[in-house]
Amino acid sequence: MEGLFSQAGTLARTYADVDWSATGVGSPDTWSPTLRSTVRLMLSSRFPMTLLWGEDYTLLYNEAYVELIRDKHPGALGSAAHDVFDEAWSFIGPLLDAARTERRSTWIEDADVPLARNGFLEECYFTFSYSPVLSSDGVVEGVIDVAAETTTQVVTARRLALLGRLGALLTSVERLEDVPTQSVLLLRAAGPDFRAVDLYPASAAVPHDPALPAEPRSPVHGGDPVVEEHDGGTVVWLPLHPSPSARPLLAVAPSPMLPLDDDFLGFLRLTAAAIGQALDRAESLALERQVAGTERAMSETLQRSLLGEPTVPEGYRVATRYQPAVQTAQVGGDWHDAFALPDGRLVLTVGDVSGHDRHAAAAMAQMRNLLRGIAHASDPDPAAVLTALDGALHGLEVGTFATAVLAVLEPDDRGGSTLTWSNAGHPPPYVVHDGAVTELQSVPELLLGVEPTSRRTTSRVTLARGSTVVLYTDGLVERRDRVLDAGLAWLADELRLHGGREPDDLADHLLAATEHVAEDDTALVCVRVG
């Protein structure tokens, strides 16, 4: 028996302690050659594997498999599978029967298999394969299971998708009172992560969820979540702003099938931060409408002095514009930039820092200068530059959020250019050529300042000579009385009609069309290729 279990590693003692004669497979000296050889194969593998042997599917498994079943070990070793996995038997039992009686192998990706393995019934996902094990004369003696847990990947993808939907929703919500209401309605329908979601103080537009307490027992401030135990279970309270304020608190009852670990709390922080940023934006819009015209002119002058003039390589014509909102009198966080690299490439960017005050302007100037430095110091792949900028913002503790588009134009030998770009939660750029308008779509990605390790991607398109690229901030297309899609459709129509104008004329036309209705600052870049 020692030789049979010699490759069991840390499980060798456990294998030796099992009274195998009392199990469904019997004493090891009675095991068939097929079982012995398959056990040796399984124990020598570093990939999670288990054997389910005989009619009662007695369990034998290797070291790597212990991590998948946690506190079911060591009791699972030598036990019948239906006793070990009673909570999942209605799903896995028929699959095992199909492998044993019908010789049918299975392969299932990201299967939802809840397991009671950490003291509670836990939401778990696995990619696994059941295959029959045949003796030399063709008899099915057992089933071999090769498995990998994918719970982290599945849950992380689900949470990122929810953050994306929340960000898309809040982009179109402009009224301050609508931000928490719309956020809670979306989160309540989000699915498995939350058992209940509410606000404190409660919103008149959203009925209180009776599964949650009406208020926290202790103060919640400083940006950190507070975890409390109530009669109905665990409740996490999160501030929607890192500093003390009159803003509501987000109350979440986590799913009892998920651990309340650092990953979950980090996800809740990102959720609260997204709502808080939308509140920043809504507050800024309200403030902009209250400021006098004289102060507005001073702010515009200061803003333009921060932005500076573009530097343009040969082969391109560039127009940059900044227009403050109708009712704002403060400097804001919108910026534009266009600058040449030594090799003749042209870097373009527009962005929008949350807030409309001197802090937003300072953060904007810091971001703009950091971006310039990073692009000049390295190969300006847009995704890499935005990733480096995100890391710098985190390391320097700038403490703000921003949307941005970074694009690079590289001339080709036909008079056209290759355009590469990366989008950090910003409205999409457009390309106009011969009256045709193309929206530069890309995968939605997180804002700057949210998560410095967030994955970013670079997209690429080839532009013919005479094409015009248009980058802008949301002040050009967003209005209180219309959805964002309507604003984007309006812009596409204007570009279809007027995109053949010279960049300066086109920029002036677009700003003139919104001069008396813009509710947010607007930064604009128009570039003609060739």
N, C-alpha and C positions, 0 to 999 in steps of 0.2 A: 504493500500500500504506500510506503514511503516513496518509492519510485514513481508511482502513479501521480502523486500530488506534489512532486518535487518542484514543479514550476508554479505553484500556487502563490509564492511570495508571502506576503503578510497574512494570507488566508490559510497557510499550511496548517497552523495550529487549529483553526476553526474546522477545517476539513477533518483533521484527526479526531476532534472532539465529537463529531456527529455520529450518532448510533445508526449507521447506514442500514443495518439489518432491520431496523424498525421503519424504514422509509420505503417508498414505492419502487426504488431501484435495487434494494437488497444490499447485502454485504459486497464490498468491492471485489472479493475473490470469486464472486459469481457473475461479475459483469461480463457482457459480451465483448468480443474484440472491437465491434463497432463503437460501443460506448466508451471503452478504454481509449481508443485512438482519437475519438472526438473530444473527450475530456482533455487529453494532452494538447490537442490543437487549440482548444478554447483557452486553457490556462496559459499557453505560451503567447497568446495575443495580447497586445496592449490596448486594443480597441474594446469597448464594452461589449461583452458577449455572454449569453447564458444558454444553457441547454434545458429543455423542457421534455423530460424523458418519460416514456410509458403513457399509459392511458390517463393517469392522474397528473401528468406533466410535472413530475418532480424536478425541482430547481437545482441546477449546478451552475455556478458562474465564476467569473474571474475577478481580479482586483478592480479593474476599471469599471465593472458593472456596479460595484458597491456605491459609487458616487450617484448613480441614477436612482437607487432605491433607499438611500440614506438609512433611517432608523428601522427599516424593515430587516436590515442585516443585524445580527447573524441569524436571526430566527428563520429567515427565508431559505437558508441553505438546507437542502434535503426535504423541504416542505412541498406540499402540493400547490400548484400555481393558483388554483381557484381560492385557496385559503389565504395566500399572500396578497393576491390582487383582487379581492372580493369587490372592491369599489369600482374596478374597471373591467370586471369579467364579462359583462354583457357586450362589451366591445371586442376584447381580445380573445375571448373564448371561442366564438365562431371562426375567427381567423386561424387559431391553432387547430381546431377541428378540420378545417379545410386543408391545412398543410399535412396533417396526419392521415386523414381518411381519403382525401382526394388528391394528395400529392401536389397541392397547389401552393406555389410560393407567393408571397405577398411583398410589396414594396410600398410603403406609405410615408409621405413627407409631411412633416409638421402636424402630425396627428394630435388631436386634443384628447389627452389621456389623464384625467385628474387622478392624483395619487395621494393617499394618506401616508406621508413619509417623513414629515417634520412635526408631528403632533397635531396636524389639521389637514383637512382635505384641500389639496393644493392644485391650482391651475398649472398643468404641465403639458409640454408639447415635445414630441419625439419623432424623429425620422428612423424607421426601423424596417427590418426584413425578417419574415418567418420563412424558413426553408426546411423541408423534410430531410431527415437523415436516414439513409437507406443502408441496410446490411449488404453483405456480399451477394446474398441471394435475392435482393430486391425488396426486402420487407422493411417498411417504415418503422424504425425503432423509437424515434423521437423527433423533436423539432429544434433547430438552432436559431437563435435570435441575435442578430447583429443590430445594435441600436446606438443612436446619438441623441442627446437631449438638445432641443432647439428652443427651449422656453425663453431664454434671454433674447434670442434673435426675433422671435415672433412678438413678444411683448414690447420690445424696443421699437420695432417697425410700427406696431399699432399706436404706440404713444407718439411717435414722430408724425404719423399721419394725422392724429388728433390735433397736435400743435399746428400742423399746416392748415387744417380746416379752421382752427380758431383764429390763426393769423389772417387767413383769407376773409373770414367773416368780419373781423375787427377793422380790416382795411376800409370797408365800406360803411362802418358805423361812425357817424360824426357827432351826434348829440351826446353830451356827457352822461345824461341819465340813461341812455340806451346801452352803453358799454357793458356794465355789469349784468343788466337784464338779459341781453342777447348772449352773453358769455355763459351764464348759468343754464339757459335753455339748451344751448349746444352741449354743455358738459353733462347735463342730465340724460341726454340721449347718446352719450359717448360709448356706452357698452361696459365691458367687464371690469375695468379698473375702479369704477366708483359704484358703491351701493347707494349713495345719496350725495347730493350737492346742494348747497344753499348759500345765502348771503347773510351777514350780520352787520348792521341792522337789515332786516328783511326789506326787499323791494316791493312796493305796492303793485308792481306789474307782474310779479312772480309769487304765487302762493308759497307759504312756508312749507317745507318738507317735514312732516311729523316724525320722520325717522331720525331727525337731527335736533339737538337742543336749540333753544331760542338764542342763547348767548354763551360765550366761553366763561369758564369759572375764574380764569386768571387773565391778566393783561397780555395782549399780543402785540408786539412791536419789534422794531429792529430788523425786520426782513426775514427772521427765522420762523419756521413753522412750530406750532405748539401742539403736542399730542396729548389728548386727554381720554380717559376712559369714562364713558357714561353708561347708563342702564342699557341703551341700545347697542353698545359696542364702542369701538375706537372711533374717535373723531380728530381730524387734523385741522387746525385753524391756521390760515395763512394771510398775512397782510398783503394788500395789493400794491403797496409802495414800501420801500425799505425804511423810510423815515416816518415818524409819527404823523398821522394826518387823520382827517375826518372821513377818509375813504372807507368803503365797506371791507369786511373781512370775508375771505372765502372759506367756507366750512365744507369739509369732505369726509364722508364715511367711506374708507377704503373697502374694496372687496375682501371678504373674509378668506378668499381662496388665494390671495397673494400676500407675500411677506411685506411687512412695512420696513423695507430696507432703504439703504442710501439711494439706490436707483429710483425707487418710488418717490422718495422725498425730493430728489433732484428734479424729477418730472413734475411734481407739484410746484416747485419753485419756478420752473420755466412757465408753467401754466399761469401762475399768479403774475409773473413778470410780463407776460404778453398782455394780460388784461390791464396791468398797471401802465404799460406803455400806451395802450389805446386811451386810457384816461388822461395821460399826459397830453396826447395829441388832441383829444377833445377839449381839454381845458385851454390848450394853447389857441385853438380855433376860436373859442369863446372870448379869450382875452384880446386876440387880434382885432376883433370887431369893435372894441371899445376905445381904441387909442386914437388920439387926435392926429390930424393931417400933418401938422408941423413936425411932430415927433416921428411920424412915418417917414418923412423926407430925410430926417437925420439918420434914421435907422438904415434907410436904403443906401445912403452915401457910405456909411460905415461898412455895411455888408459888401458892397461892391469893392471897397478898398481891401477887404479881406480876401476877396476872390481873385483880384488881379486880372491881367490880360493873358490870353492864350499865346503860346508859341507854336507856330505852324510850319512843318517841313514843306518842301517843294512838292507839288502835286495834289495839294488839298486846299480847299477854301472853308474856313471855319467861322461860324458866328456863335457867340455865347451871350446869353442874356440872363439877367436876374430881375424879377418883378415881385415886390412885396404884395401881400394880400391887401384887399381894399380897406379892411378895417384894422389892420395891424399897425402898430407904431414901434415895435420892438425888433431888434435883430433876431434872427432865427437860425435854424440849423441847416437850411437848404444850401447846397453848394454845387458848383460846376467846375470843370477843369479840362483843359486841352493843352498838352505839352508834347514836344518832340523829343525823341530819343536820338542819341548820336548816330544810329544806323539808319535813320530816316523813317522809322515807325512813329505813328501818332497815337498817343494814349488819350482816351476820352473817359470822363467819369461824371456822373451826377449822383447826388446823395441827399439824404434827409435825416438829420439828427433829431431825436425827439426833443420837444420843448421849443419855446420861442422867447428866449431871454439871453442875457449876456453869457450865461453858462453854456447854453446851446451853441451860441456863436463861437465861444472859446473851444468847445469840443469839436465843432465843425472845422475850425481852422487847424486844430491839432490833427484831426483825421486826414484832412486834405494834405497837410505837409508830410505826415507819416506815409501816406500813400505815394506821394511823389518820390520820397526817399527810397522806399522799398522798390518801386518800379525801376528807378535808376540804378539801384545797387545789385539787381538780380535780373534773371531772365523774366520779362514781365508777362508770364502766363497769368491771365486774369484770375483764375481760381487760386493759384499759388499766392498771388499778391494779396487777395482778400483774406486768405487764410493767415498769412503773415501779419496783416493789419489787425485781424481779430486777436491774434496772440499778443501783439503790441498793446492793444487797448486793454487786454486783461492784465498784462504785466505792469503797465503804467497806471492801472486802476483809474482809468478815465471815467468809468461808472455811468455810461450812457448807452443807448441803443440807436441804431441807424439802419436805414435801408440804403442800398447803393447798387449801381450798375457800373462795372468797369469793362471797357472795351479797348482793343488794340487793333489799329489798321496798319497792315503791312502791304506796301505797293508790290504789284507784280509786273512782269515785263510786257503786259498787254494794255497797260494804262489803267487797269482796275486795281483791286486790293482784296486781300483776305482779311475778314473781320472775325476776331475771336472775342468772346465776352463771357462774363460770369455775373449772375444776378443774385443779390442778397436781399430777397423779399421786396423787391422794387417793381413798379409798373414796367411793362416790357418796352424795349426800344422798337423803332420802326425803320424800315428801309423803303425808299421810294425810287422807282426806276421806270421811265417811260409810262407814267400814269398808274403803274401797278404798285400797290402798297402791301408790304409783308411785315407781319408782326413777328419779332424775334422771340419765339417761345423757348422756354427752357424749364427744367425741373424746378419746382418751387423749393427754395432753400432758406434757412434761417437768417434772421436779421444779424447784423454785426453787433457784437456786444452781448449776445445771449449765451453762446457756448463756443469757446475758442477752438475746440477740437472738432467742430461740426464739419462734415464732409462737403466740399464744394466742387463744382464741375465747370469745365470750360466748354463752350459751344463754338462752332465754327461755320462760316458761310463765305462764299466767294461773291464779290460785288463787281459788277461791270463798270466801266468808265461812265461817268455821269450819274451814278447812284448817289442818293442823299441819305445820310444816317441821321436820325432824330432821337436824342435822349432828353429826358425831361423828369421833373419831379411831379408829385401827385397834385400839386396846386393847379396844373394845367387842365386836368381832366376830372377832378373830384368836385362834386357839388352836394349840398345838403338835400336838394330836391330831386336827385337822380342817382341811380346806382352807378357803380364804377364802370360796368360794361357799357352803359350809355355814353359815358365820357370817352371811353376808348373808341367807341364807334364814331363819335363826333370827330375825334382827332384823325381817325383813318379817312373819313370823308374829306376833311380839310386838306390832308396830304394828297389825296387822290386828285383834288381840284387845283391845288396850288403848289404841289411838291416840286414842280419844274422851275420855280423861282430860284434866284440866287440865295444862298444861305442867309445873308443879312435881311433880304426882303421877306423870306419865309419866316424867319424868327420874329420879325416885327409884326407880320400879319397874324401869327398865332397868338402873340401876346396882346395885340390890339383887340382880337376877338374875345379875350377873357378879361380885359383890363378892368371892367366895371362889375364883374361878377365873381372874380377869383376870391375864394374864401381862405386860401392858404398861399404862402409864398410859392413862387415858381422859379426854378432854375432850368435853363434850356440850352442845349447844344445842337446845332445843325452843321453837318459836314458834307461837302460835295467832293466826290472822288474824281480826280482827273481834271 
